[in-house]
Amino acid sequence: MTTVMYGIKNCDTIKKAKKWLEANELEFTFHDHRVNGLDKAQLISWCETLGWEQVLNKRGTTYRKLTDEQKAGLTEATAIELLIEQPAMIKRPILEVNGQLTLGFKADTYAALFAK
């Protein structure tokens, strides 16, 4: 089983998700957007699969710092460009397990995902 967690290492939700995976003795690779970069084609794929409005973290401080005009004018294309420039605006974590994507962290969701 191939598992990759995407996010930013200092994110509290990432820390919780990593702790859960480690406590359940599940092997995974961590990809830090800030350190390892962000592939535009992969981001587009995530947006197609999960929906760009789901991938965009509207609760974070980076998003809240955008002007009202920037927020109002968001489309999938502009959101993708913004996420490439500001990967902190990507909802975290994105967990890829054998090609299946899960967004965010909930212990019950992870338990069901790995029970398969």
C-alpha positions as CSV (number, residue, x, y, z in Angstrom):
1,M,0.0,0.0,0.0
2,T,1.5,3.3,-1.1
3,T,0.5,6.3,1.2
4,V,1.6,9.9,0.7
5,M,0.6,12.8,2.9
6,Y,0.8,16.2,1.3
7,G,0.9,19.4,3.4
8,I,3.1,21.7,5.4
9,K,5.1,20.3,8.4
10,N,4.2,22.9,10.9
11,C,0.4,22.6,10.4
12,D,-1.4,21.3,13.5
13,T,-3.8,19.1,11.4
14,I,-0.8,17.6,9.7
15,K,0.8,16.8,13.1
16,K,-2.4,15.1,14.2
17,A,-2.7,13.1,11.0
18,K,1.0,12.0,11.2
19,K,0.6,11.0,14.8
20,W,-2.5,8.9,13.9
21,L,-0.7,7.1,11.1
22,E,2.4,6.5,13.3
23,A,0.2,5.2,16.2
24,N,-1.4,2.8,13.8
25,E,2.0,1.7,12.5
26,L,1.1,2.7,8.9
27,E,4.0,3.6,6.6
28,F,3.7,6.8,4.7
29,T,5.8,9.4,2.9
30,F,5.4,13.1,3.8
31,H,5.6,15.6,1.0
32,D,6.0,19.2,2.3
33,H,4.8,21.7,-0.3
34,R,7.2,24.4,1.0
35,V,10.3,22.1,0.9
36,N,9.5,19.7,-2.0
37,G,7.5,22.1,-4.2
38,L,4.1,21.6,-5.7
39,D,3.5,20.1,-9.1
40,K,0.9,22.1,-11.1
41,A,-0.4,19.0,-12.9
42,Q,-0.9,17.2,-9.6
43,L,-2.7,20.2,-8.2
44,I,-5.0,20.3,-11.2
45,S,-5.7,16.6,-10.8
46,W,-6.6,17.2,-7.1
47,C,-8.9,20.0,-8.0
48,E,-10.6,17.9,-10.7
49,T,-11.0,15.0,-8.2
50,L,-11.9,16.8,-5.0
51,G,-13.2,20.1,-6.4
52,W,-11.1,23.3,-6.3
53,E,-13.4,24.9,-3.8
54,Q,-12.6,22.0,-1.4
55,V,-8.9,22.1,-2.0
56,L,-8.8,25.9,-1.3
57,N,-8.6,26.4,2.5
58,K,-10.8,29.4,3.2
59,R,-10.3,29.2,6.9
60,G,-6.6,29.9,6.9
61,T,-4.9,33.3,7.5
62,T,-3.4,33.3,4.1
63,Y,-6.8,33.2,2.4
64,R,-8.3,35.8,4.8
65,K,-5.5,38.2,3.8
66,L,-6.7,38.3,0.2
67,T,-8.6,41.4,-0.9
68,D,-12.4,41.1,-1.4
69,E,-11.8,41.6,-5.1
70,Q,-9.4,38.6,-5.2
71,K,-11.9,36.4,-3.3
72,A,-14.8,37.5,-5.5
73,G,-12.9,36.9,-8.7
74,L,-11.8,33.3,-8.0
75,T,-12.3,30.7,-10.6
76,E,-10.8,27.3,-10.9
77,A,-8.0,28.6,-13.0
78,T,-7.2,31.6,-10.8
79,A,-7.5,29.5,-7.7
80,I,-4.9,27.0,-9.1
81,E,-2.5,29.8,-9.8
82,L,-3.0,31.2,-6.3
83,L,-2.4,27.8,-4.8
84,I,0.8,27.4,-6.7
85,E,2.0,30.8,-5.4
86,Q,0.7,30.2,-1.9
87,P,0.6,26.5,-1.0
88,A,-0.4,27.4,2.5
89,M,-3.9,27.9,1.1
90,I,-4.2,24.3,0.3
91,K,-6.5,22.5,2.7
92,R,-4.4,19.9,4.7
93,P,-3.6,17.2,4.7
94,I,-4.2,15.6,1.3
95,L,-3.7,11.9,1.8
96,E,-3.2,9.7,-1.2
97,V,-3.6,6.0,-0.6
98,N,-3.2,3.8,-3.6
99,G,-4.4,6.6,-5.9
100,Q,-7.4,7.5,-3.7
101,L,-7.5,11.0,-2.3
102,T,-8.8,12.1,1.2
103,L,-8.9,15.7,2.2
104,G,-8.5,16.9,5.8
105,F,-8.1,14.7,8.8
106,K,-10.7,12.8,10.8
107,A,-9.6,9.7,12.7
108,D,-12.8,7.8,11.7
109,T,-12.3,8.5,8.0
110,Y,-8.7,7.3,8.2
111,A,-9.7,4.2,10.1
112,A,-12.3,3.3,7.4
113,L,-9.8,4.1,4.6
114,F,-7.1,1.8,6.0
115,A,-9.6,-1.0,7.0
116,K,-10.1,-1.8,3.3
